[in-house]
C-alpha cells in the first residue's frame, strides 16, 4: 500500500525520525522518503543514519511527494503553510502531527478539496511502541485513513477518534510519557530513600511500569481487577494505596491531563 508512494517530512525531529525508522522497517525504500529540515547537522545525521534524502527547501517536498507529513511545531504552522501555498495540489495527502492545529485550519490554507488527516503520536514511537490517535479531516477518504493507519502502525498502535477529542488525546497520551517518567522517577527515589542502590531502584521501577502495562494490554482486564489481585487485606499494597489516595494521586493525574488538554486548545486557537 505504501510501496508506491513517495513520503515527505516537513521537519526532521525525533518524531519524524521515529516514523522513518518504522517505515524502513516496514519495507518502504529509503529512496521513497524525503525530509525537509532547516538544520544542516540534522540533515546530515538523518541522511547518513537512514539513507534518506534530506533537503532544506520545504517547497521541494510539497511538489514532489504523494504524502506530506507535517512534523513541525504548531507555532510555525502558519508560516510554513503560507510558504507552501502554491506548491500543494489537491491530489496530495497531508498528515499533520502538530498539537492543537485543526484539520480545518490546514485545509483552509490550500486549494479546495485538500485531504488532511491529523495524528497525535507520542515519544515511544522512537522504540516503535507509540500510542497514536488519528482523526480525518473533512475531505479525507477511507483510503487516506487506511494509509495513515498503516504508517503509524509501523511505530506502534493506533486509535481513530473524532477530531473534537484530539486535545484530550494530546493531554493524555501525547503528554502522558512525561507523567509516566515522573512517576518512575518518584518510585526510584522512594526506593533509594528506603535503602536501595540507585541503579536497582530505577531498574525495578521502570520494569514494574513496563510489565504492568504489558499485563494490562495482554489480559484486557480492567485496571481495578488487576490491582485487586495484588492488594491483600491488611497488606503492604493497601497501605501504599491509602497513602496515594491521601496525597490526591488520582486527582492530580486527572488535573495534569486537564491542564495539558487546555494548553492544546490554546495552541490551536492561535
Protein Blocks (a to p, Z undefined) as FASTA:
>chain_A
ZZmpccddehjafklmmmmmmmmmnopafklpccddfblklmmmmmmmnopacdfblklm
mmmpmbdcdfbdfklmmmmmmmmmmmpcfkbccddfbehiafklmmmmmcehiacddddd
dfklmnopaccdddddfklcfklmmmmmmmmmmnoccddddfklmmmmmmmmmmmmmmmm
mmmmmmmmmmmmnopafklmmmmmmmmmmmmmmmmmmnopafklmmmmmmcghiaklmmm
mmmmmnommmmmmmmmmmmmmmmmmmmmZZ
